[in-house]
Amino acid sequence: MPHIVFDKKIDLFHLSKNFIPIFQKTPILIKIQSIYVEQNGYSALLPTIVIDKSHQEFLIEISTTEVKSTIRLYPGTDPEKTDGVKTSMALISKFLIKIFPDVKIIRSNIYEFIEKVN
């Protein structure tokens, strides 16, 4: 399962207030329009649309603990793990680092996609 783990707790309410919709047209269409944060502030869902080999709609989850934060595919949705799906997660990680420049990726199994996104 693709995932990205950061070394700190991320303030999801702050992330939500600063969220800018993500839209990439080429080479793969990726659209992430909104973020929904749980009341307790420990998880957020981002509805995502990816069109590469097929049209997929799914949720990306950001979950936090006191010592780390993780981006992963929400278990209730099960998209095919295409390059587009992995790229959408990488785009969220880059946005997160832009908002919280002091966080660092400590673990991931999609580093090659993170390195490719601008």
C-alpha distances in whole Angstrom, upper triangle without the diagonal:
4,6,10,13,16,19,21,21,21,24,22,26,27,24,25,28,28,25,26,24,22,23,23,25,24,23,20,21,19,21,20,23,23,21,22,22,23,26,25,24,21,18,18,17,17,18,17,18,17,19,19,19,19,19,16,17,14,14,12,12,14,15,18,20,23,21,18,16,12,11,8,8,10,10,13,12,10,11,10,8,11,13,14,11,10,14,14,12,14,17,16,16,19,21,20,21,24,25,25,26,26,22,20,17,16,13,10,8,10,13,15,14,15,18,19,20,23
4,7,10,14,17,19,19,19,22,20,24,25,21,22,26,25,22,23,22,19,21,20,22,22,20,18,19,17,18,17,21,21,19,21,21,22,26,25,23,20,17,17,16,15,16,15,16,15,18,17,18,19,19,16,16,14,13,10,11,13,14,17,19,22,20,17,14,11,9,6,7,11,11,15,13,11,11,11,8,10,11,12,9,7,10,11,8,10,13,13,12,15,17,17,18,21,22,21,22,23,19,17,14,14,11,7,6,6,10,12,11,12,15,16,16,19
4,7,10,13,15,16,16,19,17,21,22,19,20,23,22,20,21,21,19,21,20,23,23,22,20,20,18,19,17,20,20,18,19,19,20,23,22,20,17,15,15,14,14,16,15,18,17,20,20,21,21,21,18,18,15,13,10,10,10,11,13,15,18,16,13,10,7,6,5,7,10,12,15,14,14,14,14,11,13,13,14,11,9,11,11,8,9,12,11,10,13,15,14,15,18,19,18,19,19,16,14,11,11,8,6,6,7,10,12,11,11,14,16,16,18
4,7,10,12,13,13,16,16,19,19,16,19,22,20,19,20,20,18,20,20,23,23,22,20,21,18,19,17,20,20,18,19,18,20,23,22,19,16,14,15,15,15,17,17,19,19,22,22,23,24,23,20,20,17,15,11,11,9,11,12,14,16,14,11,8,6,5,7,10,13,15,18,17,17,17,18,14,16,15,15,13,10,12,12,8,8,11,10,8,11,13,11,12,15,16,15,16,16,12,10,7,8,6,4,7,7,8,12,11,9,13,15,14,17
4,7,9,10,11,15,15,18,18,16,19,22,21,19,21,22,20,23,23,27,26,26,24,25,22,22,20,22,21,19,20,18,19,22,20,17,14,14,15,16,17,20,19,22,22,25,25,27,27,27,24,23,20,17,13,12,10,10,10,11,13,11,7,6,4,6,9,13,15,16,20,20,20,20,21,18,20,19,19,17,14,15,15,11,11,14,12,9,13,14,12,12,16,16,14,15,14,10,8,6,6,5,6,10,11,11,15,14,12,15,18,17,19
4,6,8,9,12,13,17,16,14,17,20,19,18,20,21,20,23,24,27,27,27,26,26,23,23,21,23,21,19,20,18,19,21,19,16,14,14,15,17,18,21,21,24,24,27,27,30,30,29,26,25,22,19,15,14,10,10,9,11,11,9,6,5,6,8,12,15,17,19,22,22,23,23,24,21,23,21,21,19,16,17,17,13,13,14,12,9,12,13,10,9,13,13,11,11,10,6,5,4,5,7,9,13,13,13,16,16,13,15,18,17,18
4,7,9,13,15,18,17,16,19,22,20,21,23,24,24,27,27,31,31,31,29,30,26,27,24,26,24,21,22,20,21,23,20,17,15,16,17,20,21,24,24,28,28,31,31,33,34,33,30,29,25,23,19,17,13,12,10,10,10,7,5,7,9,12,15,19,20,22,25,26,26,27,28,25,26,25,25,23,20,21,20,17,16,18,16,13,15,16,12,11,15,15,11,12,9,6,6,6,6,9,12,15,16,15,19,19,16,18,21,20,21
4,6,10,12,15,14,14,17,19,18,19,22,23,23,27,28,31,32,32,30,30,27,26,23,25,23,20,20,18,18,20,17,14,13,14,16,19,20,23,24,28,28,32,32,35,35,33,30,29,25,22,19,16,12,11,8,8,7,5,4,6,10,12,16,19,20,22,25,26,27,27,29,26,28,27,26,24,22,22,21,18,17,19,16,13,15,15,12,11,14,13,10,11,9,6,8,9,10,12,15,18,19,18,22,21,18,20,23,22,22
4,7,9,12,12,12,14,16,17,17,20,22,22,26,27,31,32,32,30,30,26,25,22,23,21,17,17,14,15,16,13,11,9,11,13,16,18,22,23,26,28,31,32,35,34,33,29,27,24,20,17,14,11,9,6,6,5,5,5,5,9,12,15,18,19,21,23,24,26,27,29,26,28,27,27,24,22,23,21,18,18,19,16,14,16,15,12,12,15,13,10,13,11,9,11,12,13,14,16,20,20,20,24,23,20,22,25,23,24
4,6,9,8,8,11,13,13,13,17,19,19,23,24,28,29,30,28,27,24,22,19,20,17,14,14,12,13,15,13,9,9,10,11,14,15,19,20,24,25,29,30,33,32,30,27,25,22,19,15,13,9,9,7,9,9,9,8,6,9,11,14,17,18,21,23,23,25,25,27,25,27,26,25,22,21,21,19,16,16,16,13,12,14,12,9,10,12,10,8,11,10,8,11,12,14,16,17,20,20,20,23,21,18,21,23,21,21
4,6,5,6,9,10,11,12,16,18,19,23,25,29,31,31,29,28,24,23,19,19,16,13,13,10,12,12,11,7,8,10,10,14,15,19,21,24,26,30,32,34,34,31,28,26,23,19,17,14,11,10,8,10,10,12,11,10,12,14,17,19,19,22,23,24,26,27,29,27,29,28,27,24,23,23,21,18,19,18,15,14,16,14,10,12,13,10,9,13,13,11,15,16,18,19,20,23,23,23,26,24,21,24,26,23,23
4,5,5,6,9,10,10,14,15,17,20,23,26,28,29,27,25,22,20,16,16,13,9,9,7,9,10,10,6,7,7,7,10,12,15,17,21,23,27,29,32,30,28,25,22,19,16,14,11,8,9,8,11,12,14,12,10,12,12,15,17,16,19,20,21,23,24,27,25,27,26,24,22,21,21,18,16,17,16,13,13,15,13,10,13,14,11,11,14,15,13,16,17,19,20,20,23,22,23,25,23,21,24,25,22,22
4,5,5,6,9,10,14,16,18,21,24,28,30,31,29,27,23,21,17,16,13,10,9,7,9,9,10,7,9,10,9,12,13,17,19,23,25,29,31,34,32,30,27,24,21,18,16,14,12,12,12,14,15,17,16,14,15,16,18,20,19,22,23,23,26,27,29,28,29,29,27,24,24,24,21,19,20,19,15,16,18,15,12,15,15,12,12,16,17,16,19,20,22,23,24,26,26,26,29,26,24,27,28,24,24
4,5,5,6,9,12,15,17,21,23,27,29,30,29,27,23,21,17,17,14,11,12,10,13,13,13,10,12,13,12,14,15,18,20,23,26,29,31,34,33,31,28,25,23,20,18,16,13,14,13,16,16,17,16,14,16,16,19,21,21,24,25,25,28,28,30,29,30,29,27,25,24,23,21,19,20,18,15,15,16,13,11,13,12,9,10,13,14,14,17,19,22,23,23,26,25,25,28,25,22,25,26,23,22
4,6,5,6,9,12,14,17,20,23,25,27,25,23,20,18,14,14,11,9,10,9,13,14,14,11,12,11,10,12,12,15,17,20,22,25,27,31,30,27,25,22,20,17,14,13,11,12,12,15,16,17,15,12,14,13,16,18,18,22,23,23,25,25,27,25,26,25,23,21,21,20,17,15,16,14,11,12,12,9,7,10,10,7,9,12,14,13,16,17,20,21,21,23,22,22,24,22,19,22,23,19,19
4,5,5,9,11,13,17,20,23,26,27,25,23,19,16,13,11,8,6,8,7,11,12,13,10,12,11,9,10,10,13,15,19,21,25,27,30,29,26,23,20,19,15,14,13,11,13,14,17,18,20,18,15,16,15,17,18,18,21,22,22,24,24,27,26,26,26,23,21,21,20,17,16,17,15,12,14,15,11,10,14,13,10,12,16,18,17,19,20,23,23,23,25,24,24,26,24,21,24,25,21,21
4,6,9,12,15,18,21,24,27,29,27,25,21,18,15,13,11,9,11,10,14,14,16,13,15,15,12,14,14,16,18,21,24,27,30,33,32,29,26,24,22,19,18,17,15,17,17,20,20,22,20,18,19,18,21,22,21,25,25,25,28,27,30,29,30,29,26,24,24,23,20,19,20,18,15,16,17,13,12,15,14,11,13,16,18,18,21,22,25,26,26,28,27,27,29,26,24,26,26,23,22
4,6,10,12,16,19,22,24,26,25,23,19,17,14,13,11,10,13,13,16,17,18,15,17,16,14,15,14,17,18,21,23,26,28,31,30,28,26,23,22,19,17,17,15,17,18,21,21,22,20,17,19,17,20,22,22,26,26,26,28,27,29,28,28,27,24,23,23,21,18,18,18,15,13,14,14,10,10,12,10,8,11,14,16,16,19,20,23,25,24,27,25,25,26,24,21,23,23,20,18
4,6,9,12,16,19,21,23,21,19,16,13,10,9,8,7,11,11,15,17,18,15,17,15,12,12,11,13,14,17,19,22,24,28,27,24,22,20,18,16,14,15,13,16,17,21,22,22,20,17,17,15,18,19,19,23,23,22,24,24,26,25,25,23,21,19,20,18,15,15,15,12,10,12,12,8,9,12,11,9,12,15,18,17,19,20,23,24,23,25,23,23,24,21,19,21,21,18,17
4,6,10,13,16,19,20,19,17,14,11,9,8,8,9,13,15,18,20,22,19,20,18,15,14,12,13,14,16,17,20,22,26,25,23,21,19,19,17,16,17,16,19,20,24,25,25,23,20,19,17,19,20,21,24,25,23,25,24,26,24,24,22,19,19,19,17,14,15,15,12,10,13,12,9,11,13,11,11,14,16,19,19,21,21,25,25,24,25,23,23,24,20,19,21,20,16,15
4,7,10,13,16,18,16,13,10,8,6,5,6,9,13,15,19,21,23,20,21,18,15,13,10,11,10,12,14,17,19,23,22,19,18,16,16,15,14,16,16,19,21,25,27,27,24,21,20,17,18,18,19,23,23,21,22,21,23,22,21,20,17,16,17,15,12,14,14,11,10,14,13,10,12,15,14,14,17,19,22,21,22,22,25,25,23,25,22,23,23,19,18,21,19,16,15
4,7,10,13,14,13,10,7,6,5,6,9,11,15,17,21,23,25,22,22,19,16,14,11,11,9,10,11,14,16,20,19,17,16,15,15,14,13,15,16,19,21,25,27,27,24,20,19,16,17,17,18,22,22,20,21,19,20,19,18,17,13,13,14,12,9,11,11,8,8,12,11,9,12,14,13,14,17,18,22,20,21,20,24,23,21,22,19,20,20,16,15,17,16,12,12
4,7,10,12,10,8,6,5,6,8,11,14,18,20,24,27,28,25,25,22,19,17,13,12,10,10,10,12,14,18,17,15,15,14,15,16,15,18,19,22,25,29,31,30,27,23,22,18,19,18,20,23,23,21,21,19,20,19,17,16,12,13,15,12,10,13,13,10,11,14,13,12,15,17,16,17,20,22,25,23,24,23,26,26,23,23,20,21,20,16,16,18,16,13,13
4,6,8,7,5,5,7,9,11,15,17,21,23,26,29,31,28,28,24,21,19,15,15,12,11,10,10,12,15,16,14,15,15,16,17,16,19,20,24,26,30,32,31,28,25,23,19,20,19,21,24,25,22,22,19,19,18,16,14,10,12,13,10,9,13,12,9,12,15,13,13,17,18,17,19,22,22,26,24,24,23,26,25,22,22,19,19,18,14,15,16,13,10,11
4,6,6,4,7,8,12,14,17,20,23,26,29,33,34,31,31,28,24,22,18,17,14,11,10,9,10,14,15,14,15,16,18,19,19,22,24,27,30,34,36,35,31,28,26,22,22,21,23,26,26,23,23,19,20,19,16,14,11,14,15,12,12,16,15,13,16,18,17,17,20,22,21,23,25,26,29,28,27,26,29,28,25,24,21,22,20,16,17,18,15,13,13
3,5,6,8,11,14,17,20,23,26,29,32,35,36,33,33,29,26,24,20,19,16,14,11,10,10,13,15,14,16,17,19,21,20,24,25,29,31,34,37,36,32,29,26,23,23,22,25,27,28,24,23,20,19,18,15,13,10,14,15,12,12,16,15,13,16,19,17,18,21,22,22,24,26,26,30,28,27,26,29,27,24,23,19,20,18,15,16,17,13,12,13
4,7,9,13,16,19,22,24,27,30,32,36,37,34,33,30,27,25,21,20,16,14,11,10,8,11,13,14,16,18,19,21,20,24,25,29,31,34,37,35,32,29,26,23,22,21,24,27,27,24,23,19,18,17,13,11,9,13,13,11,12,15,15,14,17,19,18,19,22,23,22,25,27,27,30,28,27,25,28,26,23,22,18,19,16,13,15,16,12,11,13
4,6,10,13,16,19,21,24,27,29,33,34,31,30,27,24,21,18,17,13,10,7,6,5,9,10,11,12,14,16,17,17,21,22,26,29,32,35,34,30,27,24,20,19,18,21,23,24,20,19,15,15,14,11,9,6,10,11,9,9,13,13,12,15,17,17,18,21,22,22,24,26,27,29,27,26,24,27,25,21,20,17,18,16,13,15,16,13,12,14
4,7,10,13,16,19,22,25,27,31,32,29,29,26,22,19,16,14,11,8,6,5,7,10,10,9,10,12,14,16,16,20,21,25,28,32,34,33,30,26,24,20,19,18,20,23,22,19,19,15,15,15,12,11,8,10,12,10,9,13,14,12,14,17,17,17,20,22,22,23,26,27,29,27,27,25,28,26,23,22,19,20,19,15,17,18,15,13,15
4,7,10,13,15,18,21,24,27,28,26,25,22,19,16,12,11,7,6,5,7,9,12,12,10,10,10,11,13,13,16,18,21,24,28,31,30,26,23,20,17,16,15,17,20,20,17,17,14,14,14,12,11,7,8,11,8,6,10,11,9,11,14,14,14,17,19,19,20,22,24,26,24,24,22,25,24,20,20,17,18,18,14,15,17,15,12,14
4,6,9,12,15,18,21,25,26,24,24,20,17,14,10,9,6,5,7,9,12,15,14,11,11,10,11,12,12,15,17,20,23,27,30,30,26,22,20,17,17,15,16,20,19,16,17,15,16,16,15,14,11,11,13,11,8,11,13,10,11,15,15,14,16,19,18,19,22,23,26,24,25,23,26,25,22,22,19,21,20,17,17,19,17,14,15
4,6,8,12,15,18,21,23,20,20,17,13,11,7,6,5,7,9,12,15,18,17,14,12,10,10,10,9,12,14,17,20,24,26,26,23,19,18,14,14,14,14,18,18,15,17,15,17,17,16,16,12,11,13,12,8,10,12,10,9,13,13,12,13,17,16,16,19,21,24,22,22,21,24,23,21,21,19,20,21,17,17,19,18,15,16
4,7,10,14,17,20,22,19,20,17,13,11,8,7,7,9,12,15,18,21,19,16,15,12,12,11,12,14,15,19,21,25,27,28,25,21,20,17,17,16,16,20,19,17,19,18,20,20,20,20,16,15,17,15,12,14,16,13,11,15,16,13,15,18,17,17,20,22,25,23,25,24,27,26,24,25,22,24,24,20,20,23,21,18,18
4,7,10,13,16,18,16,17,14,10,9,6,7,9,11,14,18,21,24,22,18,16,13,13,11,11,12,13,16,18,22,24,25,23,19,18,15,16,16,15,19,18,17,19,19,21,21,22,21,18,17,18,17,13,14,16,14,12,15,16,13,14,18,17,16,18,21,24,22,24,23,26,25,24,25,23,24,25,22,21,24,23,20,20
4,6,10,13,15,12,13,10,7,6,5,7,10,13,16,20,22,25,23,20,18,14,13,10,9,10,10,13,15,18,21,22,19,16,15,13,14,14,13,17,16,16,19,19,22,21,22,22,19,17,18,17,14,13,16,14,11,14,15,13,12,16,16,14,16,20,22,20,21,21,23,23,22,23,22,23,25,22,20,24,23,20,21
4,7,9,12,10,11,9,5,5,6,9,12,15,19,22,25,27,25,22,19,16,14,10,11,10,10,12,14,17,20,21,19,16,16,14,15,15,13,16,15,16,19,19,23,23,24,24,22,19,20,20,17,16,19,17,14,16,18,16,15,19,19,17,18,22,23,21,23,23,25,24,23,25,24,26,27,24,23,26,27,24,24
4,6,8,6,8,6,4,7,9,12,15,19,21,25,28,30,28,25,22,19,16,13,12,10,9,10,11,14,16,18,17,14,14,14,15,15,13,16,16,17,20,21,25,24,26,26,24,21,22,22,18,17,19,18,15,16,19,16,14,18,19,16,17,21,21,19,22,21,23,23,23,25,24,26,28,25,23,27,28,25,25
4,6,5,7,6,6,8,12,14,17,21,24,27,30,32,30,27,24,20,17,14,14,11,10,10,11,13,16,18,17,14,15,15,16,16,14,16,16,18,21,22,26,25,27,28,26,23,24,24,21,19,22,21,18,19,22,19,17,21,22,19,19,23,23,21,23,23,24,24,24,26,26,28,30,28,26,29,30,28,28
4,5,8,9,9,12,15,17,21,24,27,31,34,36,34,31,27,24,21,18,17,15,14,13,13,15,16,19,19,17,18,18,19,20,17,19,19,21,24,26,30,29,31,32,30,27,27,28,25,23,25,25,21,22,24,22,20,23,24,21,21,25,25,23,25,25,27,27,27,29,29,31,33,31,29,33,34,31,31
4,6,8,10,13,16,19,22,26,29,32,35,37,35,32,29,26,22,19,18,15,13,11,11,11,13,16,16,15,16,17,19,20,18,19,20,22,25,27,30,29,32,32,30,27,27,28,25,23,25,25,21,22,24,22,19,22,23,20,20,23,23,21,24,24,25,25,26,28,28,30,33,31,29,32,33,31,31
4,6,8,11,14,17,20,24,26,30,32,35,33,30,27,24,21,17,16,12,10,9,8,10,11,14,14,12,14,15,17,18,16,19,19,21,24,25,28,27,29,29,28,25,24,25,22,20,22,21,18,18,20,18,15,18,20,17,16,20,20,18,20,20,22,22,23,25,26,27,30,27,25,28,30,27,28
4,7,11,14,17,20,23,25,29,31,33,32,29,26,23,20,16,14,10,8,6,5,7,9,12,11,9,11,12,14,16,14,16,17,19,22,23,26,25,27,28,26,23,23,24,21,18,20,21,17,17,20,18,15,18,20,17,16,20,19,17,19,18,19,19,20,23,23,24,27,26,23,27,28,26,27
4,7,10,13,16,20,22,26,27,30,28,26,22,19,16,12,10,7,5,4,6,9,12,14,12,9,9,10,11,12,11,13,14,16,18,20,23,22,24,24,23,20,20,21,18,15,18,18,14,15,18,17,14,17,19,17,16,20,20,17,19,18,19,19,19,21,21,23,25,23,21,25,26,24,25
4,7,10,13,16,19,23,25,27,25,23,20,16,13,10,8,6,5,7,9,12,15,17,14,11,10,10,11,11,10,13,14,14,17,18,21,20,22,23,21,17,18,19,15,13,16,16,12,13,16,14,13,16,18,16,16,19,20,18,19,18,20,20,19,21,20,22,24,22,20,24,24,22,23
4,6,9,13,16,19,22,24,22,19,16,13,10,6,6,5,7,9,12,16,19,20,17,13,12,10,10,9,8,11,11,11,14,15,18,18,20,20,18,15,16,17,13,12,15,15,11,14,17,15,14,17,19,17,18,21,22,20,21,20,21,20,19,20,19,22,23,21,20,23,23,21,22
4,6,10,13,16,19,21,19,17,14,11,8,5,5,6,8,11,15,18,21,22,19,15,13,10,11,10,9,13,13,12,14,14,17,16,18,18,15,13,14,14,10,10,13,12,9,12,15,13,13,16,17,16,18,21,22,20,21,19,22,21,19,20,18,20,22,19,18,21,21,18,19
4,7,10,14,17,19,17,14,11,7,6,5,7,9,12,15,18,22,25,25,22,18,16,13,12,10,10,13,12,10,13,12,15,16,17,17,14,12,14,14,11,11,15,14,12,15,17,15,16,20,20,19,21,24,26,23,24,22,25,23,21,21,20,22,23,20,19,23,22,19,21
4,7,10,13,15,14,11,8,6,5,6,7,10,13,16,20,23,26,26,23,19,17,13,12,10,11,14,13,11,12,11,13,13,13,14,11,9,11,11,8,9,13,11,11,14,16,15,16,19,20,20,22,24,26,23,24,22,24,23,20,20,18,20,20,17,17,20,19,17,18
4,7,10,12,10,7,6,5,7,9,10,14,17,20,23,27,30,30,26,23,20,16,15,13,14,16,15,12,13,10,12,13,12,13,9,9,12,12,9,11,14,13,13,16,18,17,19,22,22,22,25,26,29,26,26,24,27,25,22,21,19,21,21,17,18,21,19,17,19
4,6,9,8,6,5,7,8,11,12,15,18,21,25,28,31,31,27,23,20,17,15,13,15,17,17,13,13,10,11,11,9,10,6,6,10,9,8,11,13,12,13,16,17,17,19,22,22,23,25,27,29,27,26,24,26,24,21,19,17,19,18,15,16,19,17,15,17
4,7,5,4,6,9,12,14,15,19,22,25,28,32,35,34,31,27,24,20,19,16,18,20,20,16,15,12,11,12,10,10,7,9,12,11,11,14,16,15,17,19,20,20,23,25,25,26,29,30,32,30,29,27,29,27,23,22,19,21,20,16,19,21,18,17,19
4,5,7,8,12,14,17,17,21,23,26,30,33,36,35,31,28,25,21,19,17,20,21,21,18,16,12,11,11,8,8,6,9,11,11,11,15,16,16,18,20,21,21,24,25,26,28,30,30,33,30,29,26,29,26,22,20,18,20,18,15,18,19,17,16,19
4,7,9,13,15,18,19,23,25,28,32,35,38,37,33,30,27,23,21,19,21,22,22,18,16,12,10,11,8,9,9,11,13,14,14,17,18,19,21,23,24,25,27,29,29,31,33,33,36,33,32,29,30,28,24,22,19,22,20,17,20,22,19,19,22
4,6,10,13,16,18,21,24,27,31,34,37,37,33,30,26,23,20,17,19,20,19,16,14,10,9,11,9,11,10,11,14,15,14,17,19,19,21,23,24,25,27,29,30,31,33,34,36,33,32,29,31,29,25,23,20,23,22,19,22,24,21,21,23
4,7,10,14,16,19,22,26,29,33,36,35,32,28,25,21,19,16,17,19,18,14,13,10,10,12,11,13,10,11,14,15,13,16,19,18,19,22,23,23,25,28,28,29,31,33,35,32,32,29,31,29,25,23,21,24,23,20,22,24,22,21,23
4,6,10,12,16,19,22,26,29,32,32,29,25,22,18,16,13,14,15,14,10,10,7,8,10,10,12,9,8,12,13,12,14,17,16,17,20,21,21,23,25,26,27,29,30,32,30,29,26,28,26,22,21,19,22,21,18,20,23,21,20,22
4,7,10,13,17,20,23,27,30,30,27,23,20,17,15,11,12,13,12,9,9,8,10,12,12,14,11,10,13,14,11,13,17,16,16,19,21,20,21,24,25,25,27,29,31,28,28,26,28,25,22,22,20,23,23,19,21,24,22,20,23
4,7,10,13,16,20,23,27,27,23,20,17,14,11,8,8,10,9,6,7,6,10,11,12,14,12,9,12,13,11,11,15,15,14,17,19,19,19,22,24,23,25,27,29,26,26,23,25,23,20,19,18,21,22,18,19,23,22,20,22
4,6,10,13,16,20,23,23,20,17,14,11,9,6,5,9,8,6,9,9,12,13,14,16,13,10,12,14,11,10,14,14,12,15,17,17,16,20,21,21,22,24,26,23,23,21,23,21,18,18,17,20,21,18,18,22,22,20,22
4,7,10,13,17,20,20,17,13,10,7,6,5,5,9,10,9,10,10,13,12,14,15,13,9,10,12,9,7,11,11,9,11,14,14,13,16,18,18,19,21,22,19,19,17,19,17,15,15,14,17,19,16,15,19,19,17,19
4,6,10,13,17,17,14,10,8,6,5,6,5,9,10,10,12,13,16,15,17,18,16,13,13,15,12,9,13,13,10,12,15,14,13,16,18,17,17,20,21,18,18,16,18,16,15,16,16,18,20,18,17,21,21,19,21
4,7,10,14,14,11,7,6,5,7,9,9,12,14,14,16,17,19,17,19,19,18,15,14,15,13,10,12,13,9,10,13,12,10,13,16,14,14,17,17,14,15,14,15,14,14,16,16,17,20,18,16,20,21,19,20
4,7,10,11,9,6,5,7,8,11,10,12,14,16,17,19,21,20,22,22,21,18,17,19,16,13,15,16,13,13,16,15,13,15,18,16,15,18,18,14,15,14,15,14,15,17,17,19,22,20,19,22,24,22,23
4,7,8,6,4,6,9,11,14,14,16,18,19,21,22,25,23,25,25,24,21,20,21,19,16,17,18,15,14,17,16,13,15,18,16,14,17,16,13,14,14,14,14,15,18,19,20,23,22,20,23,25,23,24
4,5,5,6,9,12,14,17,16,18,20,22,24,25,27,25,28,28,28,24,23,24,23,19,20,22,18,17,20,20,16,17,20,18,16,18,17,14,15,15,15,15,17,20,21,22,26,25,22,25,28,26,27
4,6,8,12,15,18,21,20,22,24,26,27,29,31,29,31,31,30,27,26,27,25,22,23,24,20,19,21,21,17,18,21,18,16,18,16,13,15,16,15,17,19,22,24,24,28,27,24,27,29,28,29
4,7,11,14,17,20,20,22,25,26,27,28,30,28,30,29,29,26,24,25,24,21,21,22,20,17,20,20,16,16,19,18,15,16,14,11,12,13,12,14,16,20,21,21,25,25,22,24,27,26,27
4,7,10,13,17,17,19,22,23,24,25,26,24,26,25,25,23,20,22,21,17,17,19,16,14,16,17,13,14,17,16,13,15,13,9,10,10,9,11,13,16,18,18,21,21,18,21,24,23,24
4,7,10,13,14,16,19,20,21,22,23,21,23,23,22,19,17,18,17,14,14,16,13,11,14,14,11,12,15,14,12,14,13,10,10,9,10,11,12,15,16,16,20,19,16,19,22,20,21
4,6,10,11,13,16,17,17,18,20,17,19,19,19,16,14,16,14,11,12,14,11,10,13,14,11,13,16,15,14,16,15,12,11,9,10,9,9,12,13,14,17,16,14,18,20,18,20
4,7,9,12,15,14,15,15,17,14,16,16,15,12,11,12,11,7,9,11,8,8,11,12,10,12,15,15,14,16,17,13,13,11,12,11,9,11,11,13,16,14,12,16,17,16,18
4,6,9,11,11,11,12,13,11,14,14,14,11,10,12,11,7,10,12,10,10,14,15,13,16,18,19,18,20,20,17,16,13,14,12,10,11,11,13,16,14,13,17,18,17,20
4,6,8,7,8,8,11,9,12,14,13,9,9,12,10,8,12,14,12,13,16,17,16,19,21,21,21,23,24,20,20,17,18,15,13,13,13,16,17,15,15,19,19,18,21
4,6,6,8,10,13,12,15,17,16,12,13,16,13,11,15,16,14,15,19,19,18,20,23,22,22,25,25,22,22,19,20,18,16,16,16,19,21,19,19,23,23,22,24
4,5,7,10,12,13,16,18,18,14,15,18,16,14,18,20,18,19,22,22,21,24,26,26,26,28,28,25,24,22,22,19,17,17,18,21,23,21,21,25,25,24,27
4,7,10,13,14,17,20,19,15,17,20,17,16,20,21,19,21,24,24,23,26,28,27,28,30,31,27,27,25,25,23,21,20,21,24,26,23,24,28,28,26,29
4,6,10,11,14,17,15,12,14,17,15,14,18,19,17,19,23,22,22,25,27,27,27,30,31,27,27,24,25,22,20,19,19,22,23,21,22,25,25,24,26
4,7,8,11,15,14,11,13,16,14,14,18,19,18,20,23,23,23,26,28,28,28,30,31,28,27,24,25,22,19,17,17,21,22,19,21,24,24,23,26
4,6,8,11,10,8,10,13,12,13,16,17,17,19,21,22,22,25,27,27,28,30,31,28,27,24,25,22,18,17,16,19,19,17,19,22,21,20,24
4,6,9,10,8,10,13,13,13,16,18,18,20,22,23,24,26,28,29,29,31,32,29,27,24,25,22,18,16,15,18,18,16,18,21,20,20,23
4,7,8,6,7,10,11,11,13,15,16,17,19,21,21,23,25,26,27,28,29,26,24,21,21,18,15,12,11,15,14,12,15,18,17,17,21
4,5,5,6,9,10,11,13,14,16,17,19,20,22,23,25,27,27,28,30,26,25,21,23,20,16,13,11,15,13,11,14,17,15,15,19
4,6,5,6,9,10,10,12,14,15,16,18,20,21,22,25,25,26,27,25,23,20,21,19,15,13,10,12,10,8,11,13,11,12,16
4,5,5,6,9,10,10,13,14,15,17,18,20,21,23,24,25,27,24,23,20,22,20,16,15,12,14,13,9,12,14,12,11,15
4,5,5,7,9,10,11,13,15,16,17,19,20,22,23,24,26,23,21,19,21,18,14,13,11,14,13,10,12,15,14,13,16
4,5,5,6,9,10,11,13,15,15,17,19,20,21,22,23,20,18,15,17,15,11,10,7,10,10,7,9,12,11,11,14
4,5,5,6,9,10,10,12,14,15,17,19,20,20,22,20,18,16,18,16,13,12,9,10,9,6,7,10,8,7,11
4,5,5,6,9,10,11,12,14,16,17,18,19,22,19,18,16,19,17,14,14,11,13,13,9,10,13,11,9,12
4,5,5,6,9,10,11,13,14,16,16,17,19,16,15,13,15,14,11,11,9,11,12,9,8,12,12,10,13
4,5,5,6,9,10,11,12,14,15,15,17,15,13,11,14,13,10,11,8,8,9,6,5,8,9,7,9
4,5,5,6,9,10,11,13,14,15,17,15,15,13,17,16,14,15,12,12,12,9,7,10,9,6,8
4,5,5,6,9,10,11,12,14,16,13,14,12,16,15,13,15,13,13,14,11,9,13,13,10,11
4,5,5,6,9,10,10,11,13,10,10,9,12,12,11,13,11,11,13,10,8,11,12,10,11
4,5,5,6,9,10,10,12,11,11,10,14,14,13,15,13,12,13,11,7,9,10,8,8
4,5,5,6,9,10,13,12,13,13,16,17,16,18,16,15,17,14,11,13,14,10,10
4,5,5,6,8,10,9,10,11,14,15,15,17,16,15,17,15,12,14,16,13,13
4,5,5,5,7,6,8,9,13,14,15,17,16,14,17,15,11,13,15,12,12
4,6,6,9,9,11,13,16,18,18,21,19,17,19,17,13,14,16,13,11
4,6,9,9,12,14,17,19,19,22,21,20,22,19,16,18,19,16,14
4,6,6,9,12,15,17,18,21,20,19,21,20,16,18,20,17,16
4,6,8,11,14,17,18,21,20,18,20,19,15,16,18,16,15
4,7,10,12,16,18,21,20,18,21,21,17,18,21,19,18
4,7,9,12,14,18,17,16,19,18,15,16,19,17,17
4,6,9,11,15,15,13,16,16,12,14,17,16,16
4,6,7,11,11,9,13,13,10,12,15,15,16
4,7,11,12,11,14,15,13,14,18,18,19
4,7,9,9,12,13,12,14,17,17,19
4,6,6,10,10,9,12,14,15,18
4,6,8,9,10,12,14,15,18
4,5,6,7,9,10,12,15
4,5,5,6,9,10,13
4,6,5,6,9,12
4,5,5,7,10
4,6,6,9
4,6,8
4,7
4
